[in-house]
């Protein structure tokens, strides 16, 4: 792989913790016992991915693997809420797919979205202003902020191209791209000239254009890692149409029909779905083809399989205009560039609820806390019905409600867990 082109990266993203609530009391001349006025902690910053059209590789992630958003600031006196932590915005190339590192499931395809929150910041803790009761008018405690989300993700770049050029090395893919577009890939007469994908915009007519990708050549045995293996085939995953170039000149002593079948077999090994993609077959290098038998055999073979065939000389531009017009015609009837649907299903964390909890009671207010309970509250989305049910089930399985009832809690009493407050009902 070329040193300047990186198309996969594994990174750790950590959202900011919420700020701590403050313990403070109102102080003003001539006013005694002003009461608690500690402010709440600020929300932790989230980690946000944003697609950037100016980026073409994931090179920025080669050396930096850990990304942490800013923590929320602590609350202060006069009921001042701490400043929220700044979101950490991570720019990625268009076409980047975010996957869960543990399962490989797709979390988000950054195609067609403006931003994606990959890890949410923790909520800020309550200041002591929230804990005053008729019998406890000067609470000298506040709550800590909750931790932000963290996860390991894999970033995988899949180029946004309408057309993908496939074929053995040195069959003329880079030459064709340079002829029909303004791209300038490195071209030479030896294998694996192309060590990174190249993109070019092909202008057909006014208002008609498409993006073509030149993918480094694959060879027989690529599925076992031969040659460049499958390092770059991911970049044609989105392509709506494949153009398969075959050398019919015989200049390298290979049989074009065997070459065609070999590459198609490798595509099937990589992705049966990709192998079923619409394909146009081009017999290239006709300008140095001195025996038309190869052309005729290849044409008969591919047309029998139902493919459209073109004779081509990319080096002399022969047949390129007709090919470009045919590609545009085919694309007009094909679905848009593929967007990968999210397959990731959030797994509810396994929380050890066996540890002791601390319970303080003040005037029908029950203050409950424990390290595992802090984690549980942080992991729960209380606006979601299923998440609330899971939270309730965790508390019941831990025996917390039985414990509170044994201590004498009554219906209508208020239970306070960090920044969560609810009325108890049996």
C-alpha positions as CSV (number, residue, x, y, z in Angstrom):
1,X,0.0,0.0,0.0
2,X,1.3,3.4,-0.8
3,X,2.6,5.3,2.2
4,X,0.4,8.3,1.4
5,X,-2.9,6.4,1.0
6,X,-4.6,4.9,4.1
7,X,-8.1,3.5,3.8
8,X,-8.6,1.8,7.1
9,X,-8.0,2.9,10.7
10,X,-8.9,1.7,14.1
11,X,-9.3,4.4,16.8
12,X,-10.7,4.9,20.3
13,X,-13.2,7.7,20.9
14,X,-14.0,8.9,24.4
15,X,-16.7,11.5,25.1
16,X,-16.2,14.0,27.9
17,X,-17.4,13.5,31.5
18,X,-20.0,15.7,32.9
19,X,-18.9,18.4,35.3
20,X,-19.5,18.0,39.0
21,X,-22.2,19.9,40.8
22,X,-21.1,22.6,43.3
23,X,-21.7,22.9,47.0
24,X,-22.2,26.6,47.7
25,X,-24.4,28.9,49.8
26,X,-25.8,32.3,49.0
27,X,-23.7,35.1,50.6
28,X,-25.0,38.6,50.6
29,X,-24.7,41.5,53.0
30,X,-27.6,41.8,55.4
31,X,-29.0,38.5,54.3
32,X,-28.4,35.6,56.7
33,X,-28.7,32.0,55.8
34,X,-29.2,32.7,52.1
35,X,-29.6,29.0,51.3
36,X,-27.8,26.6,48.9
37,X,-27.0,27.9,45.5
38,X,-24.5,25.5,44.1
39,X,-24.8,25.2,40.3
40,X,-24.9,22.1,38.2
41,X,-22.0,20.7,36.2
42,X,-21.8,21.2,32.5
43,X,-22.4,18.4,30.0
44,X,-19.4,16.6,28.6
45,X,-18.5,17.1,25.0
46,X,-19.5,14.5,22.4
47,X,-17.4,13.0,19.7
48,X,-18.8,13.9,16.3
49,X,-17.8,12.7,12.8
50,X,-18.2,15.1,9.9
51,X,-17.5,14.3,6.2
52,X,-15.0,16.5,4.5
53,X,-14.8,16.6,0.7
54,X,-11.2,17.9,0.8
55,X,-10.0,14.7,2.4
56,X,-9.1,11.7,0.2
57,X,-7.5,9.2,2.7
58,X,-7.5,8.3,6.4
59,X,-3.8,9.2,6.7
60,X,-4.6,11.5,9.6
61,X,-5.5,8.5,11.7
62,X,-2.4,6.5,11.1
63,X,-0.4,7.9,14.1
64,X,-3.1,9.3,16.4
65,X,-5.4,6.5,17.7
66,X,-7.1,8.0,20.7
67,X,-9.6,10.9,20.5
68,X,-11.1,12.5,23.7
69,X,-13.7,15.2,23.9
70,X,-13.6,18.0,26.5
71,X,-15.1,17.4,29.9
72,X,-17.9,19.6,31.2
73,X,-16.9,22.3,33.8
74,X,-17.9,22.1,37.4
75,X,-20.8,24.2,38.6
76,X,-20.2,27.2,40.8
77,X,-22.0,29.4,43.3
78,X,-24.9,31.7,42.5
79,X,-26.5,28.7,40.8
80,X,-24.2,29.0,37.9
81,X,-24.1,25.9,35.6
82,X,-20.6,24.9,34.5
83,X,-19.7,25.4,30.9
84,X,-20.5,22.4,28.6
85,X,-17.4,20.6,27.2
86,X,-16.7,21.3,23.5
87,X,-17.7,18.6,21.1
88,X,-14.7,17.0,19.4
89,X,-15.3,17.2,15.7
90,X,-13.4,14.6,13.7
91,X,-13.3,15.1,9.9
92,X,-13.3,12.0,7.7
93,X,-13.3,11.6,3.9
94,X,-16.6,11.4,2.1
95,X,-17.6,7.7,1.8
96,X,-16.1,6.7,5.2
97,X,-18.0,3.9,6.9
98,X,-17.8,3.8,10.7
99,X,-17.9,0.2,12.1
100,X,-17.9,-1.3,15.6
101,X,-14.4,-2.6,16.2
102,X,-15.6,-5.6,18.3
103,X,-18.3,-6.9,15.9
104,X,-17.6,-5.3,12.5
105,X,-21.1,-4.1,12.3
106,X,-21.8,-0.8,10.5
107,X,-22.6,2.0,12.9
108,X,-22.9,4.8,10.3
109,X,-22.1,5.4,6.7
110,X,-21.0,9.0,6.4
111,X,-22.3,9.3,2.9
112,X,-25.1,11.9,2.6
113,X,-25.0,12.9,6.3
114,X,-23.7,16.2,7.7
115,X,-22.6,15.0,11.1
116,X,-22.9,11.9,13.3
117,X,-22.6,11.8,17.1
118,X,-20.5,8.6,17.7
119,X,-20.1,9.0,21.4
120,X,-22.3,11.2,23.7
121,X,-20.9,13.3,26.4
122,X,-21.9,12.6,30.1
123,X,-24.5,14.6,31.9
124,X,-23.5,17.1,34.5
125,X,-24.0,16.4,38.2
126,X,-26.5,18.4,40.3
127,X,-25.4,21.1,42.6
128,X,-26.6,21.3,46.2
129,X,-29.4,23.7,45.2
130,X,-31.4,20.6,44.2
131,X,-31.1,18.8,47.5
132,X,-32.7,21.3,49.9
133,X,-35.7,20.1,51.8
134,X,-37.8,21.6,54.6
135,X,-35.8,19.7,57.2
136,X,-32.4,19.9,55.4
137,X,-32.1,23.5,54.4
138,X,-28.3,23.5,54.0
139,X,-27.2,20.4,52.2
140,X,-23.5,20.1,52.1
141,X,-23.2,17.7,49.2
142,X,-23.6,17.7,45.4
143,X,-23.4,15.0,42.7
144,X,-20.6,14.0,40.5
145,X,-20.9,14.3,36.7
146,X,-21.6,11.1,34.7
147,X,-19.0,9.6,32.4
148,X,-19.2,10.0,28.7
149,X,-19.5,7.1,26.2
150,X,-16.4,5.5,24.8
151,X,-15.9,2.9,22.1
152,X,-13.4,1.5,19.7
153,X,-14.4,2.0,16.0
154,X,-13.0,1.1,12.6
155,X,-13.0,3.7,9.9
156,X,-13.2,2.2,6.5
157,X,-13.0,4.4,3.3
158,X,-15.1,3.2,0.4
159,X,-14.7,5.6,-2.5
160,X,-17.8,7.2,-3.9
161,X,-17.6,6.2,-7.6
162,X,-20.3,5.3,-10.1
163,X,-18.0,3.1,-12.2
164,X,-15.2,0.8,-11.2
165,X,-12.5,-0.4,-13.5
166,X,-11.4,-4.0,-12.8
167,X,-9.0,-6.4,-14.5
168,X,-5.5,-7.8,-14.3
169,X,-2.6,-5.5,-13.7
170,X,-1.3,-3.7,-16.8
171,X,-4.4,-4.1,-18.9
172,X,-4.8,-0.4,-19.4
173,X,-7.2,0.7,-16.6
174,X,-5.1,3.8,-15.6
175,X,-4.6,4.7,-19.3
176,X,-8.4,4.6,-19.9
177,X,-9.1,6.7,-16.8
178,X,-6.5,9.3,-18.0
179,X,-8.1,9.4,-21.5
180,X,-11.7,9.8,-20.5
181,X,-11.2,12.1,-17.5
182,X,-8.8,14.7,-16.2
183,X,-7.2,12.3,-13.7
184,X,-3.4,11.8,-14.0
185,X,-2.6,8.4,-12.6
186,X,0.9,7.1,-12.8
187,X,1.3,4.9,-15.9
188,X,4.1,2.6,-16.8
189,X,4.6,-0.8,-18.5
190,X,5.0,-3.0,-15.5
191,X,2.7,-4.8,-13.0
192,X,1.2,-3.0,-10.1
193,X,1.9,0.5,-11.4
194,X,-1.2,1.5,-9.6
195,X,-0.7,1.1,-5.9
196,X,-3.7,3.3,-4.8
197,X,-7.2,3.9,-6.2
198,X,-7.6,6.8,-8.5
199,X,-10.7,8.8,-9.2
200,X,-11.7,10.8,-12.2
201,X,-14.8,12.7,-13.2
202,X,-15.9,11.8,-16.8
203,X,-17.9,14.6,-18.5
204,X,-20.2,13.1,-21.2
205,X,-22.4,16.0,-22.2
206,X,-23.9,19.1,-20.7
207,X,-25.3,18.0,-17.3
208,X,-24.2,14.4,-17.8
209,X,-21.1,13.1,-15.9
210,X,-20.0,10.3,-13.7
211,X,-17.2,9.3,-11.4
212,X,-14.9,6.5,-12.4
213,X,-12.5,4.6,-10.2
214,X,-9.3,2.9,-11.3
215,X,-8.7,0.0,-8.8
216,X,-5.3,-1.6,-8.6
217,X,-5.3,-4.9,-10.5
218,X,-6.1,-8.1,-8.9
219,X,-4.6,-11.5,-9.9
220,X,-5.5,-15.1,-9.5
221,X,-5.2,-16.1,-5.9
222,X,-6.0,-12.7,-4.5
223,X,-8.5,-14.3,-2.1
224,X,-5.5,-16.0,-0.6
225,X,-3.5,-12.8,-0.4
226,X,-1.6,-13.0,-3.6
227,X,-0.5,-9.7,-5.2
228,X,-2.3,-6.8,-3.7
229,X,-5.0,-9.2,-2.4
230,X,-8.3,-7.5,-1.7
231,X,-6.8,-4.4,-0.2
232,X,-8.6,-2.1,-2.6
233,X,-11.7,-4.0,-3.8
234,X,-13.7,-2.3,-1.0
235,X,-13.5,0.8,-3.1
236,X,-15.8,-0.7,-5.8
237,X,-18.3,-1.9,-3.2
238,X,-20.4,1.2,-4.0
239,X,-20.0,1.2,-7.8
240,X,-23.2,1.0,-9.7
241,X,-21.4,-0.4,-12.8
242,X,-18.2,-2.4,-13.4
243,X,-16.1,-2.0,-16.5
244,X,-13.9,-5.1,-16.9
245,X,-10.8,-4.5,-19.1
246,X,-9.1,-7.5,-20.7
247,X,-5.9,-7.4,-22.7
248,X,-6.6,-9.0,-26.1
249,X,-3.2,-8.2,-27.6
250,X,-1.5,-11.3,-26.3
251,X,1.5,-9.2,-25.5
252,X,2.0,-10.9,-22.2
253,X,1.2,-14.4,-23.3
254,X,-2.0,-14.7,-21.4
255,X,-5.3,-16.0,-22.7
256,X,-8.0,-13.2,-22.5
257,X,-10.9,-15.6,-21.9
258,X,-9.0,-17.2,-19.0
259,X,-8.2,-13.8,-17.7
260,X,-11.8,-12.7,-17.8
261,X,-13.0,-15.9,-16.0
262,X,-10.2,-15.7,-13.4
263,X,-11.1,-12.1,-12.4
264,X,-14.8,-12.9,-12.3
265,X,-14.0,-15.8,-10.0
266,X,-12.0,-13.6,-7.7
267,X,-14.9,-11.1,-7.6
268,X,-17.2,-13.9,-6.5
269,X,-14.8,-14.9,-3.8
270,X,-14.7,-11.3,-2.5
271,X,-18.4,-10.5,-2.7
272,X,-21.1,-12.5,-4.6
273,X,-23.2,-9.3,-4.5
274,X,-20.4,-7.3,-6.2
275,X,-20.0,-10.1,-8.8
276,X,-23.7,-9.7,-9.8
277,X,-23.2,-5.9,-10.4
278,X,-23.9,-4.8,-14.0
279,X,-20.7,-5.1,-16.1
280,X,-19.4,-3.9,-19.5
281,X,-16.5,-5.9,-20.9
282,X,-13.8,-4.2,-23.0
283,X,-11.2,-6.0,-25.1
284,X,-8.3,-3.5,-24.7
285,X,-5.0,-2.9,-26.6
286,X,-6.6,-3.6,-30.0
287,X,-4.0,-1.2,-31.5
288,X,-1.3,-3.8,-30.9
289,X,-3.5,-6.9,-31.5
290,X,-2.2,-8.5,-34.7
291,X,-4.4,-11.6,-34.5
292,X,-8.1,-11.0,-34.1
293,X,-8.8,-14.5,-32.9
294,X,-8.5,-13.4,-29.2
295,X,-10.9,-10.6,-29.7
296,X,-13.4,-12.8,-31.4
297,X,-13.2,-15.5,-28.8
298,X,-13.5,-13.1,-25.9
299,X,-16.5,-11.3,-27.5
300,X,-18.3,-14.6,-28.2
301,X,-17.6,-15.8,-24.6
302,X,-18.8,-12.6,-22.8
303,X,-21.8,-12.1,-25.0
304,X,-22.9,-15.7,-24.4
305,X,-22.8,-14.8,-20.7
306,X,-25.1,-11.8,-21.3
307,X,-22.5,-9.0,-21.1
308,X,-22.1,-6.0,-23.4
309,X,-18.7,-6.1,-25.2
310,X,-16.6,-3.3,-26.6
311,X,-13.3,-3.4,-28.6
312,X,-11.0,-0.7,-27.2
313,X,-7.7,1.0,-27.6
314,X,-7.3,3.3,-24.6
315,X,-3.8,4.3,-25.8
316,X,-5.0,5.6,-29.1
317,X,-8.5,6.6,-27.8
318,X,-10.1,4.1,-30.1
319,X,-13.7,3.3,-29.0
320,X,-13.5,5.3,-25.8
321,X,-16.2,7.8,-26.8
322,X,-18.6,5.0,-27.6
323,X,-17.8,3.3,-24.3
324,X,-18.3,6.5,-22.3
325,X,-21.7,7.1,-23.9
326,X,-22.7,3.5,-23.2
327,X,-21.7,3.8,-19.6
328,X,-23.8,7.0,-19.2
329,X,-26.8,5.2,-20.8
330,X,-26.5,2.3,-18.4
331,X,-26.0,4.6,-15.3
332,X,-29.2,6.5,-16.2
333,X,-31.3,3.4,-15.4
334,X,-29.3,2.1,-12.4
335,X,-30.0,2.9,-8.7
336,X,-27.9,5.7,-7.0
337,X,-24.5,5.0,-5.4
338,X,-24.9,2.5,-2.6
339,X,-25.2,3.7,1.0
340,X,-24.5,1.1,3.6
341,X,-27.3,0.6,6.1
342,X,-26.5,0.6,9.8
343,X,-26.4,-3.0,11.2
344,X,-25.0,-2.2,14.6
345,X,-27.3,-3.1,17.5
346,X,-26.3,-1.4,20.8
347,X,-25.5,-4.0,23.4
348,X,-26.7,-3.2,26.9
349,X,-23.8,-3.3,29.3
350,X,-23.3,-6.0,31.8
351,X,-23.3,-4.3,35.2
352,X,-22.3,-5.9,38.4
353,X,-25.1,-4.9,40.8
354,X,-23.9,-7.0,43.7
355,X,-21.9,-4.2,45.4
356,X,-23.4,-2.3,48.3
357,X,-25.4,0.9,47.8
358,X,-25.4,4.0,50.0
359,X,-28.9,5.2,51.1
360,X,-29.5,8.5,53.0
361,X,-33.1,9.6,54.0
362,X,-34.1,13.2,54.6
363,X,-37.7,14.2,54.8
364,X,-39.1,11.7,52.3
365,X,-36.1,12.1,50.0
366,X,-34.1,9.0,49.5
367,X,-30.6,9.6,48.2
368,X,-29.2,6.4,46.6
369,X,-25.8,6.0,45.1
370,X,-23.1,3.4,44.3
371,X,-20.4,3.2,41.6
372,X,-22.4,0.6,39.6
373,X,-25.5,2.8,39.9
374,X,-23.7,5.8,38.5
375,X,-22.7,3.6,35.5
376,X,-26.3,2.4,35.1
377,X,-27.7,5.9,35.1
378,X,-25.1,7.0,32.6
379,X,-25.9,4.1,30.2
380,X,-29.7,4.7,30.3
381,X,-31.6,6.8,27.8
382,X,-34.6,7.8,29.8
383,X,-36.5,9.2,26.8
384,X,-36.6,5.6,25.4
385,X,-39.3,3.3,26.7
386,X,-37.3,0.1,26.3
387,X,-34.2,1.7,28.0
388,X,-36.3,2.8,30.9
389,X,-37.7,-0.8,31.3
390,X,-34.2,-2.2,31.2
391,X,-33.1,0.3,33.9
392,X,-36.1,-0.7,36.1
393,X,-35.3,-4.4,35.6
394,X,-31.7,-3.9,36.7
395,X,-32.8,-2.2,39.9
396,X,-35.3,-4.9,40.7
397,X,-32.8,-7.7,40.0
398,X,-30.3,-6.0,42.2
399,X,-32.9,-6.1,45.0
400,X,-32.7,-2.3,45.4
401,X,-36.5,-1.7,45.7
402,X,-36.8,-4.5,48.2
403,X,-34.0,-2.9,50.2
404,X,-35.7,0.5,50.2
405,X,-39.0,-1.0,51.2
406,X,-37.3,-2.8,54.1
407,X,-36.0,0.6,55.1
408,X,-39.5,2.0,55.1
409,X,-39.9,3.9,51.8
410,X,-43.5,4.9,51.1
411,X,-45.4,5.6,47.9
412,X,-44.9,9.2,46.9
413,X,-41.4,9.5,48.4
414,X,-38.8,10.9,46.1
415,X,-35.8,8.8,45.0
416,X,-32.7,10.7,43.9
417,X,-29.9,8.9,41.9
418,X,-27.3,11.3,40.7
419,X,-29.1,13.5,38.2
420,X,-32.2,11.3,38.2
421,X,-35.2,12.0,40.4
422,X,-38.4,10.1,40.5
423,X,-41.4,9.4,42.7
424,X,-41.5,6.0,44.2
425,X,-44.5,3.8,43.4
426,X,-44.8,0.1,44.3
